[in-house]
């Protein structure tokens, strides 16, 4: 007697022939040389009434500055300089994973649309600055002042003065750490627009500190 296949539909299923193994394509390796340079671009926007979306995207609306090192922090000087006829200044900070870093001051000419570095205003900065900021213009400050105040944050809050756009001098180093061996790095800060002698800093240790930079004392800490 012939034994019946318990699964009659099994014989109707065609077995697929195994495909030959695909040959792996060798990926072409491309080596790109790292230039370790970073550029910043500034967009010059026209008034919204007389411009279109296409006009904003034109290449002549952008000004580019090529830096010899990676950049992170950047700040524009206050509008008081433009109202007094002085050129706009831009502070840029390097991002080098070492102790020695740099802050460069650029001059922006809105007539020729050029960014010009000023070697005399370039200065060394400990660690990469997490933020740079010029002192904002207030009702009590004079637009004809010959000096500009620049603040930076990194391990400490530092203040610099730019005298007559020719010399940079350190003003103060503010540190609220009670330990001489350890200081919590500052992640950012902001200037009070209404009370320009007041700066608030944020730290990696989750604290916020309000400074009176004229007296060099802490007003409060959160």
Secondary structure, DSSP 4 states (H G I P E B T S, - for coil): -PPPPS-GGGGGSPPPPPPPPPPPPPPPP--------EEEEEE-PPPGGG--HHHHT-GGGEEEEEESS-EEEEEEPPTHHHHTTPPEEEEEEE--SSSEEEEEEEEEETTTTEEEE-GGG-EEEES--SEEEEPPP-TTS-TT-SEEEEEEESSSEEEEEEETTTEEEEEEEE---S-SS--PPEEEEEE-SSSTTEEEEEETTS-EEEEETTTTEEEEE-
